[in-house]
């Protein structure tokens, strides 16, 4: 490998990480929040031990960052930006220490930063963000603990694992994989008899216990939702959902890198399970079974492209080790790797430019980057409509049909105008108007905002309540886009005398 480069592997890995972080910074401040980011932020306004969709760590982190930096994009996205740096450092150290080769660390960093999945994850705040960092930290602490015979690192891995469970439930897949590794490893099997290992697992359980108790108090709603969402929600035939999963993985990992990882999994299998090389066995078991699990899940339900994200971390490290060993010996492998990384970099740059400026003439509704823009303009247009009303009709709040727009508008209007979600399709939403909030608004004018033109919610409202005053439809096309197709389009109504029953679709009487 030294013949390919003039600079040291560590310096090159740092350069790759620096470039990737710069891209994340530009995207973080050059785009608006996506709906999920705003929705997770609404969790932080109601600190709890659990939420309908996910465990609570994301909300706890956002509570801390928004109290430190205020309610703004920096506070929401500071962890994703830092996560790219942290992950690059962890994977570099893992690959270097397990292979005794810095070039393995370099290639692990290149593969991590050379795909769209982690490029997007480097600036968007979702539960995946803390989970992947904690997954990597658990791997690092555990393997260091057993290879260096340091009990403190075993306990530290339990701490990281417990926090990972508080981030996202698929973190639980790591526990049986680690125990399987110990069972298959003649050299380290004795750790199964050591109390520190079980103490570490008990520590993780204690950390995760608040979410268990919250679910118990709420009819296990989060556990049941995630199980149905991932294993029982049949949105198509098994073949269709599997092909959708496979296509999504190839796209977000980029074709060259995805096929490279599959090849690495095949060529390293015998070294892992026949020769039982400890580093190879550990990395294989903590990566490919996770990817196979989500492939199996895709036969049961639709699997989003980001769901298997933690399974790629060890695969990147394993690929880095294999590449450091073989790249100088195979022209074909060298060409494939460099070509795959170059294609990944090109795809990242296309998405990067498209996210900031719509260079490709795509329909904004079909362009995933379109949702990164337009909400701020929509918010300004709604405020303009509200400001044009007579003083006695100025709205005391906005009520919105749908949690996504409600969350985004709530974030933009925070500290200015209260924004509430009404008629929720699912219980336990944190942005839904409460009975107390509805009572305080009773008799006051509010703006009603729904998907337009002529959305379902208005027709439902007509069946139960007096007719609101239609103020107009607001259409927001993407800025600089050639297409005039709106990214957002809403109908705005004035409800002159808000009735608390709007919190429930079956009642429209005033709250007593």
BATI-438063 format. One record per residue (C-alpha): residue number from 1; residue in one letter; x negated, y, z. Coordinates in Angstrom, 2 decimals. Last residue first. Example, Ala and Ser with C-alpha at 12.3 -4.5 7.8 and 13.67 -1.06 7.14 Angstrom:
% residues 2
num;residu;px;py;pz
2;S;-13.67;-1.06;7.14
1;A;-12.30;-4.50;7.80
***
This chain:
% residues 512
num;residu;px;py;pz
512;X;66.56;22.71;29.75
511;X;64.88;22.01;26.44
510;X;67.03;23.31;23.60
509;X;68.66;20.73;21.42
508;X;67.15;19.25;18.30
507;X;66.75;15.59;19.17
506;X;65.81;12.55;17.08
505;X;62.62;13.86;15.52
504;X;61.01;14.63;18.89
503;X;58.75;17.59;19.62
502;X;61.16;19.64;17.52
501;X;63.55;19.17;20.44
500;X;61.92;22.15;22.10
499;X;63.91;24.55;19.99
498;X;62.21;27.49;18.38
497;X;64.47;30.43;17.60
496;X;63.32;32.30;14.49
495;X;61.82;29.28;12.78
494;X;59.86;30.81;9.92
493;X;58.86;28.49;7.11
492;X;55.58;27.91;5.23
491;X;55.21;25.32;2.49
490;X;51.73;23.89;2.02
489;X;49.28;23.15;-0.79
488;X;45.66;22.24;-0.17
487;X;42.98;21.25;-2.68
486;X;45.04;22.91;-5.36
485;X;44.70;21.88;-9.02
484;X;43.29;24.95;-10.77
483;X;40.44;22.96;-12.27
482;X;37.23;24.76;-13.17
481;X;36.20;24.84;-9.52
480;X;34.52;27.99;-8.22
479;X;36.51;27.88;-4.97
478;X;38.75;24.85;-4.65
477;X;42.36;25.69;-5.28
476;X;44.53;26.84;-2.35
475;X;48.28;26.85;-2.89
474;X;50.57;28.56;-0.36
473;X;54.30;28.01;-0.81
472;X;56.71;30.65;0.43
471;X;58.45;32.18;3.42
470;X;61.40;29.76;3.67
469;X;63.64;30.74;6.58
468;X;64.51;27.78;8.81
467;X;67.85;25.91;8.41
466;X;69.53;24.96;11.65
465;X;68.57;21.57;12.95
464;X;69.03;17.83;12.55
463;X;69.48;16.98;8.88
462;X;67.62;20.05;7.70
461;X;64.56;19.00;9.72
460;X;64.32;15.68;7.93
459;X;64.48;17.51;4.62
458;X;61.74;19.86;5.77
457;X;59.56;16.92;6.85
456;X;59.77;15.18;3.51
455;X;57.85;17.86;1.65
454;X;59.34;20.39;-0.74
453;X;56.17;21.90;-2.18
452;X;54.37;21.33;-0.08
451;X;52.88;19.66;2.93
450;X;54.34;21.27;6.02
449;X;53.83;24.42;8.08
448;X;56.52;25.73;10.46
447;X;55.78;29.16;11.84
446;X;57.18;29.99;15.28
445;X;59.66;32.52;16.65
444;X;60.45;32.25;20.38
443;X;63.55;30.72;21.97
442;X;61.64;27.75;23.41
441;X;57.90;28.27;23.14
440;X;57.24;27.64;26.84
439;X;59.46;24.54;26.73
438;X;57.58;23.16;23.73
437;X;54.30;23.56;25.61
436;X;55.74;21.70;28.60
435;X;57.21;18.95;26.40
434;X;53.82;18.46;24.80
433;X;52.97;19.41;21.24
432;X;50.90;16.72;19.59
431;X;47.17;17.37;19.13
430;X;46.00;14.59;21.46
429;X;47.94;11.86;19.61
428;X;49.08;9.27;22.17
427;X;51.89;7.87;20.01
426;X;51.84;7.44;16.26
425;X;54.01;8.96;13.51
424;X;53.91;12.33;15.24
423;X;56.93;14.64;14.75
422;X;55.07;17.80;15.73
421;X;51.41;18.83;15.68
420;X;50.67;22.08;17.45
419;X;48.74;25.27;16.72
418;X;48.33;28.05;19.30
417;X;47.13;31.32;17.72
416;X;43.86;33.12;18.54
415;X;41.54;31.24;20.87
414;X;41.38;28.31;18.48
413;X;42.85;29.28;15.11
412;X;40.21;27.52;13.00
411;X;40.18;24.43;15.24
410;X;43.98;24.31;15.47
409;X;44.18;24.68;11.70
408;X;41.94;21.63;11.22
407;X;43.78;19.57;13.84
406;X;47.25;20.40;12.55
405;X;46.14;19.72;8.98
404;X;45.04;16.22;9.98
403;X;47.76;15.48;12.55
402;X;50.70;15.85;10.20
401;X;53.70;18.24;10.26
400;X;52.46;21.52;11.68
399;X;53.83;23.90;14.29
398;X;52.31;27.38;14.42
397;X;52.62;29.51;17.53
396;X;54.08;32.75;18.94
395;X;55.12;33.76;15.43
394;X;55.67;37.45;14.61
393;X;59.41;37.87;14.19
392;X;59.88;40.87;16.51
391;X;56.94;42.64;14.86
390;X;58.34;42.28;11.36
389;X;56.54;39.64;9.26
388;X;53.52;40.50;7.11
387;X;51.08;39.25;9.75
386;X;52.46;35.71;9.58
385;X;51.98;35.60;5.79
384;X;48.43;36.93;6.12
383;X;47.73;34.43;8.91
382;X;48.87;31.62;6.62
381;X;46.61;32.93;3.86
380;X;43.61;33.13;6.21
379;X;44.14;29.53;7.38
378;X;44.42;28.34;3.80
377;X;41.15;30.12;3.00
376;X;39.46;28.39;5.92
375;X;40.93;25.05;4.82
374;X;39.64;25.38;1.27
373;X;36.39;23.46;1.31
372;X;35.03;20.16;2.62
371;X;38.16;18.47;1.28
370;X;36.83;18.95;-2.25
369;X;33.82;16.72;-1.53
368;X;35.91;13.59;-1.98
367;X;36.80;14.58;-5.55
366;X;40.12;13.01;-6.58
365;X;42.24;15.91;-5.29
364;X;39.72;18.39;-6.70
363;X;40.08;16.84;-10.19
362;X;36.50;16.59;-11.33
361;X;34.59;19.01;-13.56
360;X;31.15;18.18;-12.09
359;X;29.30;21.26;-10.82
358;X;31.74;21.86;-7.99
357;X;29.34;23.88;-5.76
356;X;28.38;22.99;-2.19
355;X;29.64;19.41;-1.97
354;X;28.93;18.89;-5.67
353;X;25.31;19.93;-5.14
352;X;24.80;17.47;-2.28
351;X;26.74;14.71;-4.07
350;X;24.49;15.08;-7.11
349;X;21.40;15.34;-4.87
348;X;22.34;12.18;-2.99
347;X;22.91;10.32;-6.26
346;X;19.46;11.38;-7.50
345;X;17.82;10.28;-4.25
344;X;19.53;6.91;-4.45
343;X;18.45;6.53;-8.08
342;X;14.86;7.34;-7.08
341;X;15.04;4.86;-4.19
340;X;16.34;2.15;-6.51
339;X;13.71;2.93;-9.16
338;X;10.91;2.87;-6.58
337;X;12.16;-0.41;-5.18
336;X;12.86;-2.05;-8.55
335;X;9.52;-0.94;-9.99
334;X;7.61;-2.17;-6.97
333;X;9.52;-5.45;-6.93
332;X;8.74;-6.00;-10.62
331;X;5.07;-5.11;-10.19
330;X;4.74;-7.63;-7.38
329;X;1.66;-8.01;-5.14
328;X;1.33;-4.44;-3.86
327;X;5.00;-4.40;-2.82
326;X;4.90;-7.72;-1.03
325;X;3.91;-7.23;2.60
324;X;4.98;-3.60;3.10
323;X;8.18;-4.40;1.21
322;X;9.05;-7.30;3.51
321;X;8.48;-5.20;6.64
320;X;10.49;-2.24;5.30
319;X;13.28;-4.58;4.25
318;X;13.47;-5.91;7.81
317;X;13.61;-2.35;9.16
316;X;16.33;-1.36;6.69
315;X;18.26;-4.56;7.49
314;X;18.01;-3.76;11.21
313;X;19.87;-0.50;10.59
312;X;22.25;-1.78;7.92
311;X;24.62;-3.56;10.29
310;X;25.34;-0.32;12.13
309;X;27.12;1.11;9.07
308;X;29.60;-1.74;8.60
307;X;32.62;0.62;9.00
306;X;31.43;3.43;6.73
305;X;32.90;2.13;3.46
304;X;36.37;1.63;4.92
303;X;37.55;-1.96;5.17
302;X;41.04;-2.67;3.81
301;X;42.58;-5.68;5.48
300;X;42.30;-9.45;5.86
299;X;39.78;-10.36;3.14
298;X;37.90;-7.17;4.03
297;X;37.42;-8.59;7.53
296;X;35.29;-11.36;6.03
295;X;33.04;-8.76;4.38
294;X;33.07;-6.90;7.70
293;X;31.79;-9.99;9.50
292;X;29.24;-10.71;6.76
291;X;27.73;-7.23;7.23
290;X;27.52;-7.78;10.97
289;X;26.00;-11.24;10.41
288;X;23.41;-9.57;8.14
287;X;22.05;-7.05;10.62
286;X;21.29;-8.11;14.19
285;X;20.52;-11.72;13.23
284;X;18.10;-10.76;10.47
283;X;16.22;-8.26;12.64
282;X;15.71;-10.69;15.51
281;X;14.79;-13.64;13.27
280;X;12.29;-11.54;11.27
279;X;10.63;-10.16;14.40
278;X;10.46;-13.62;16.05
277;X;9.23;-15.68;13.12
276;X;11.45;-18.74;13.39
275;X;9.70;-20.75;10.64
274;X;13.01;-22.34;9.74
273;X;15.60;-19.75;10.80
272;X;13.97;-16.35;10.29
271;X;11.21;-17.19;7.83
270;X;13.69;-19.28;5.87
269;X;16.18;-16.42;5.67
268;X;13.65;-13.73;4.70
267;X;14.00;-14.23;0.94
266;X;17.82;-14.16;1.06
265;X;18.29;-11.16;3.36
264;X;15.63;-9.22;1.47
263;X;17.46;-9.84;-1.81
262;X;20.71;-8.54;-0.33
261;X;18.86;-5.46;0.95
260;X;17.38;-4.82;-2.49
259;X;20.82;-5.17;-4.06
258;X;22.14;-2.44;-1.77
257;X;19.09;-0.22;-2.32
256;X;19.34;-0.32;-6.11
255;X;23.12;0.10;-6.24
254;X;23.49;3.09;-3.88
253;X;24.27;2.35;-0.21
252;X;27.49;4.41;-0.59
251;X;28.39;3.03;-4.03
250;X;27.36;-0.60;-3.52
249;X;29.17;-0.67;-0.19
248;X;32.35;0.80;-1.65
247;X;32.33;-1.65;-4.53
246;X;31.99;-4.57;-2.14
245;X;34.79;-3.34;0.10
244;X;37.14;-2.70;-2.84
243;X;36.22;-6.11;-4.24
242;X;37.16;-7.63;-0.87
241;X;40.43;-5.67;-0.71
240;X;41.44;-6.82;-4.20
239;X;40.45;-10.47;-3.66
238;X;42.27;-10.63;-0.34
237;X;45.46;-9.16;-1.90
236;X;46.45;-5.68;-0.83
235;X;47.03;-3.37;2.12
234;X;47.32;-6.22;4.63
233;X;46.77;-4.57;8.01
232;X;45.82;-7.63;10.08
231;X;42.09;-7.63;10.75
230;X;40.71;-4.09;10.87
229;X;43.74;-1.90;11.54
228;X;45.56;-4.59;13.49
227;X;42.57;-5.15;15.77
226;X;41.92;-1.42;16.01
225;X;45.52;-0.65;16.96
224;X;45.74;-3.44;19.51
223;X;42.54;-2.38;21.27
222;X;43.59;1.27;21.29
221;X;47.12;0.59;22.53
220;X;46.22;-1.79;25.34
219;X;49.64;-0.95;26.87
218;X;48.47;2.52;27.94
217;X;47.38;1.86;31.55
216;X;45.40;-1.22;30.48
215;X;43.83;0.84;27.72
214;X;42.65;3.43;30.23
213;X;41.27;0.69;32.49
212;X;39.30;-0.82;29.60
211;X;38.03;2.61;28.60
210;X;36.82;3.29;32.14
209;X;35.12;-0.16;32.26
208;X;32.67;0.49;29.40
207;X;29.90;1.74;31.69
206;X;30.58;-1.05;34.17
205;X;30.47;-3.65;31.37
204;X;27.15;-2.32;30.11
203;X;25.72;-2.60;33.64
202;X;27.03;-6.18;33.82
201;X;25.17;-7.01;30.61
200;X;21.96;-5.56;32.03
199;X;22.48;-7.51;35.25
198;X;22.90;-10.62;33.12
197;X;19.53;-10.00;31.46
196;X;17.90;-9.00;34.76
195;X;18.98;-12.28;36.38
194;X;16.58;-14.32;34.23
193;X;17.83;-17.66;32.98
192;X;18.74;-16.45;29.50
191;X;15.30;-14.83;29.36
190;X;13.85;-18.34;29.19
189;X;14.90;-18.51;25.55
188;X;12.15;-16.08;24.56
187;X;9.52;-18.27;22.90
186;X;11.87;-21.00;21.75
185;X;13.98;-18.36;19.99
184;X;17.27;-19.78;18.74
183;X;19.12;-19.30;22.03
182;X;17.62;-15.83;22.52
181;X;18.71;-14.76;19.04
180;X;22.19;-16.12;19.63
179;X;22.38;-14.03;22.82
178;X;21.39;-10.96;20.80
177;X;24.02;-11.74;18.17
176;X;26.67;-12.33;20.84
175;X;26.04;-8.82;22.27
174;X;25.71;-6.90;18.98
173;X;29.27;-7.52;17.83
172;X;30.56;-5.43;20.75
171;X;29.37;-2.28;18.94
170;X;32.41;-2.85;16.71
169;X;34.41;-1.01;19.44
168;X;33.13;2.50;18.83
167;X;31.46;5.11;21.02
166;X;32.18;3.81;24.53
165;X;30.84;0.44;23.40
164;X;27.66;2.25;22.37
163;X;27.40;3.71;25.87
162;X;27.48;0.18;27.26
161;X;24.84;-0.98;24.79
160;X;22.54;1.94;25.61
159;X;22.74;1.19;29.34
158;X;22.27;-2.53;28.75
157;X;19.20;-1.79;26.59
156;X;17.83;0.29;29.46
155;X;18.22;-2.69;31.78
154;X;16.16;-4.79;29.37
153;X;13.67;-1.92;29.08
152;X;13.19;-1.88;32.85
151;X;12.58;-5.63;32.88
150;X;9.37;-5.27;30.90
149;X;8.02;-8.54;29.49
148;X;6.35;-6.79;26.54
147;X;8.13;-8.87;23.89
146;X;11.36;-9.18;25.91
145;X;11.67;-5.54;26.90
144;X;10.46;-4.13;23.59
143;X;13.03;-6.18;21.76
142;X;15.76;-4.92;24.08
141;X;14.81;-1.23;24.14
140;X;14.50;-0.89;20.35
139;X;17.64;-2.86;19.55
138;X;19.68;-0.93;22.12
137;X;18.29;2.37;20.79
136;X;19.32;1.42;17.25
135;X;22.86;0.57;18.36
134;X;22.95;3.77;20.44
133;X;22.04;5.89;17.41
132;X;24.52;4.00;15.22
131;X;27.31;4.45;17.79
130;X;26.69;8.15;18.45
129;X;27.36;9.01;14.79
128;X;29.89;6.29;13.97
127;X;32.39;7.98;16.29
126;X;32.50;10.82;13.74
125;X;30.63;14.11;13.39
124;X;29.60;14.74;9.77
123;X;26.08;16.04;9.01
122;X;23.75;13.05;8.87
121;X;26.55;10.61;8.29
120;X;26.83;11.91;4.74
119;X;23.15;11.18;4.01
118;X;23.52;7.91;5.94
117;X;26.16;6.56;3.58
116;X;24.75;8.32;0.50
115;X;21.47;6.40;0.47
114;X;17.78;7.30;0.58
113;X;17.45;8.38;4.21
112;X;17.55;4.93;5.79
111;X;15.70;3.33;2.86
110;X;12.88;5.86;3.11
109;X;12.66;5.52;6.90
108;X;12.40;1.71;6.68
107;X;9.82;2.12;3.93
106;X;7.63;4.31;6.14
105;X;7.95;2.03;9.13
104;X;6.80;-0.95;7.07
103;X;3.96;1.24;5.87
102;X;2.91;1.74;9.49
101;X;2.05;-1.94;9.79
100;X;1.84;-3.87;13.06
99;X;4.95;-5.75;11.86
98;X;7.20;-5.52;14.92
97;X;5.62;-2.31;16.26
96;X;5.64;-0.44;12.94
95;X;9.14;-1.53;11.97
94;X;10.62;-0.61;15.34
93;X;8.70;2.68;15.57
92;X;9.82;3.79;12.12
91;X;13.38;2.68;12.81
90;X;13.49;4.65;16.07
89;X;11.94;7.82;14.59
88;X;14.22;7.83;11.55
87;X;17.24;7.21;13.77
86;X;16.39;10.12;16.06
85;X;15.79;12.57;13.22
84;X;19.01;11.59;11.46
83;X;20.89;11.74;14.77
82;X;19.81;15.34;15.38
81;X;21.94;16.62;12.51
80;X;24.82;14.35;13.51
79;X;24.53;15.60;17.12
78;X;24.63;19.30;16.19
77;X;27.74;18.94;14.07
76;X;30.62;19.97;16.29
75;X;28.73;22.61;18.28
74;X;27.16;24.03;15.14
73;X;30.52;24.08;13.38
72;X;32.10;26.33;15.98
71;X;33.91;26.19;19.33
70;X;31.21;27.50;21.65
69;X;27.57;26.46;21.99
68;X;27.30;24.90;25.45
67;X;30.98;24.28;26.16
66;X;31.45;23.08;22.58
65;X;28.47;20.73;22.94
64;X;29.66;19.19;26.23
63;X;33.29;18.64;25.21
62;X;32.07;17.35;21.84
61;X;29.96;14.72;23.58
60;X;32.86;13.67;25.82
59;X;35.20;13.44;22.84
58;X;32.77;11.22;20.92
57;X;32.27;9.07;24.04
56;X;35.99;8.37;24.50
55;X;36.76;5.00;22.87
54;X;38.62;5.05;19.55
53;X;41.99;5.53;17.83
52;X;44.54;6.05;20.61
51;X;42.15;7.65;23.06
50;X;40.21;6.57;26.13
49;X;38.72;7.68;29.45
48;X;40.16;11.17;29.09
47;X;39.16;14.76;28.42
46;X;42.03;16.64;26.71
45;X;40.45;19.49;24.75
44;X;37.68;17.07;23.75
43;X;40.24;14.97;21.90
42;X;41.07;17.95;19.70
41;X;37.45;17.81;18.50
40;X;38.04;14.29;17.20
39;X;40.85;15.69;15.04
38;X;38.65;18.48;13.73
37;X;36.00;15.97;12.69
36;X;38.65;13.70;11.17
35;X;40.08;16.52;9.06
34;X;36.77;17.44;7.46
33;X;35.00;20.46;8.86
32;X;34.00;23.20;6.45
31;X;30.92;23.17;4.25
30;X;27.72;25.19;3.90
29;X;26.68;25.02;7.55
28;X;26.52;21.23;7.89
27;X;25.58;20.73;4.24
26;X;22.54;22.99;4.53
25;X;21.49;21.37;7.80
24;X;21.91;17.85;6.43
23;X;19.78;18.66;3.38
22;X;17.07;20.09;5.67
21;X;17.23;16.94;7.79
20;X;16.66;14.77;4.71
19;X;13.65;16.82;3.67
18;X;12.19;16.60;7.19
17;X;12.78;12.86;7.39
16;X;11.04;12.27;4.07
15;X;8.11;14.44;5.20
14;X;7.86;12.57;8.53
13;X;7.77;9.25;6.70
12;X;5.01;10.59;4.44
11;X;2.98;11.74;7.43
10;X;3.42;8.38;9.16
9;X;2.43;6.44;6.03
8;X;-0.83;8.29;5.61
7;X;-1.48;10.38;2.53
6;X;-3.08;9.45;-0.74
5;X;-0.49;6.92;-1.70
4;X;-0.27;3.82;-3.85
3;X;-3.66;2.34;-2.98
2;X;-2.83;2.40;0.70
1;X;0.00;0.00;0.00
***
